[in-house]
Amino acid sequence: LGGSRSIVHKVLFMQLSFVIAVCTDGWKVSVVESLDALVSSCVVLPCTFSHPHENLPTSKLRGKWHVTSDRDQLIYYEDSTRVLENFRGRTKLLGKLGDGNCTLEMIEVKEHDSGPFCFRIEIARTPTDTSTPDKFSFVKNCVTLNMIHEPPKPSLAHKIPVEGYPFTITCSVTHTCPSHIPKLTWSRGSENEITEHHRKLQLGMWETQSILTFIPKEDDDHKDVTCTAEFNGQRTSEETMTLFVKRAVNYNHIIIPTVVAIITAGIFGGLCIFMMKKYKKRINELQSQDGTMWNRMSRISRR
Ligand SMILES: *[C@@H]1O[C@H](CO)[C@@H](O)[C@H](O)[C@H]1NC(C)=O
């Protein structure tokens, strides 16, 4: 008996899921469930949707972003007078609804803006039905914002700087506001030494990069290099590194003293030999003189 009951349950469940699948067929909203947002800066909530009606223009679609608990508490709507005062003028739909894009920008992010916020798409059932705006179909999905109070620090990546060779430092910072990218600046370097890159990471996260290339000199040793990130809303953070410049591979410090030593030794050696020769000659002369003198003396004594 228990077995047959579970079969009945299974069949019921299958039918139910089938109904849900049919109902949701063609209707889909995809958003990032949770996203970091820097207080007093901006955040972009990525959002796309699809609906079963083909190629509806933006004019036939109405997009709303609302607070999760109450779909009449709008944080974005095309008629701004219906938007909560708190959010009025701070939200903007960046995406084109006609393209199935419901991406929302929020500026001057406040402490209490954590949401969750939900997107709701309203659509006229048939093109002839536009006169009856009460009849809407909708789907919704929600995003929660994690408030960040301190801007993330940029990270610096580099190899060992070698004197006289091109040296590269990469400064990267992640953010969630691709509509107002953080500005990265360096404590040194001119425009032609700096290149910038911007890329999507995932789930509404972006990375902006600045690459500084220069040729370190001897006096750059122990100097600091700072990369500053300025986020929208004048929030800044920075990271500093100290250059420990490796001396270029150069044997002059060995070759020059060696050559000097060899030359000096040569000169001294030459001098010695010259002096020795000179004195030998003199000694020989003296010896021969002695000899003659000795001879003479011995001759005298014999006498
Ligand atoms: C949606 O619109 C935003 C803002 O214009 C854009 O950056 C993003 O790439 C669009 N998303 C898709 C999936 O087209």
The ligand as an SDF file (V2000), in Angstrom:
LIG
                    3D

 14 14  0  0  0  0  0  0  0  0999 V2000
   23.5300   45.1690  -20.9350 C   0  0  0  0  0  0  0  0  0  0  0  0
   23.7420   46.5640  -20.9650 O   0  0  0  0  0  0  0  0  0  0  0  0
   24.9210   46.9990  -20.3360 C   0  0  0  0  0  0  0  0  0  0  0  0
   24.9190   48.5090  -20.3080 C   0  0  0  0  0  0  0  0  0  0  0  0
   24.7550   49.0540  -21.5600 O   0  0  0  0  0  0  0  0  0  0  0  0
   26.1080   46.4100  -21.0800 C   0  0  0  0  0  0  0  0  0  0  0  0
   27.2980   46.8200  -20.4880 O   0  0  0  0  0  0  0  0  0  0  0  0
   26.0200   44.9020  -21.0600 C   0  0  0  0  0  0  0  0  0  0  0  0
   27.0710   44.3540  -21.8140 O   0  0  0  0  0  0  0  0  0  0  0  0
   24.6680   44.4270  -21.6150 C   0  0  0  0  0  0  0  0  0  0  0  0
   24.5660   43.0020  -21.3820 N   0  0  0  0  0  0  0  0  0  0  0  0
   24.3480   42.1370  -22.3660 C   0  0  0  0  0  0  0  0  0  0  0  0
   24.2770   40.7150  -21.9730 C   0  0  0  0  0  0  0  0  0  0  0  0
   24.2320   42.5000  -23.5290 O   0  0  0  0  0  0  0  0  0  0  0  0
  1  2  1  0
  1 10  1  0
  2  3  1  0
  3  4  1  0
  3  6  1  0
  4  5  1  0
  6  7  1  0
  6  8  1  0
  8  9  1  0
  8 10  1  0
 10 11  1  0
 11 12  1  0
 12 13  1  0
 12 14  2  0
M  END
$$$$
